[in-house]
Amino acid sequence: MPRTVTLTFDNGPTADVTSHVLDCLAKHRIKSTFFVIGKQAETGDGGALMQRASAEGHWIGNHTYSHTTPLGELEAAAAVWEIERAEQVLSRLNQPRRLFRPYGRGGRIGHHLLHPAAVATLLAGNYTCVLWNSVPGDWRDPDGWVHRALEEARTADWSLIVLHDVPSGAMLHLGRFLAQLREEDVEIRQEFPARCTPIVDGRVVQPIEQYVANAPVESS
């Protein structure tokens, strides 16, 4: 099976960094998804960057409003507010689908990701919940992440990579990473691998108990 990569960018938008990422993606003719923090997207600069990203064909997803605590560690009302408040900010972008990515605290997968009330909100709002299977740690190793990301892309059939458009210096290497993917004939797609989307358009399509705190949720 040909190797495939989907690129996603979390925790922006950030002035200068996000614009640099958009420039790199445009140069290599790549479409991606930005999972944005609501409070950063509601600023003038942040809103303009997301308008640009949307106009250039990138998808914009909800990554909570404040990105301070995983939803599974919050009370029900607070978890729901994090999703709904961020969605208020993003609604003006007129995206084709509602995409949501929970805060993983370092890219971890586990019960901390979602509160049962958050799951109910995602189902009622027809969201697609997008997880990940490749976290090269660009934010904590700005100069070394490219090697890890390439190794994972070479060995997996389809990597859904989490990068961060934050001012760590990591995105200075994005152009080199993209050029290497092209050189190695890795297919770069905007779509997500099915195994990373346990909720699709408001339906639970895979078991999600491992992602939810306190209570199981049945698959449909």
Beta strands, then each sheet from edge to edge (+ up, - down):
strand 1: 4-10
strand 2: 33-36
strand 3: 59-62
strand 4: 98-100
strand 5: 127-129
strand 6: 158-164
strand 7: 187-188
strand 8: 199-200
strand 9: 203-204
sheet 1: 3+ 2+ 1+ 6+
sheet 2: 3+ 2+ 1+ 7+
sheet 3: 4+ 5+
sheet 4: 8+ 9-
end
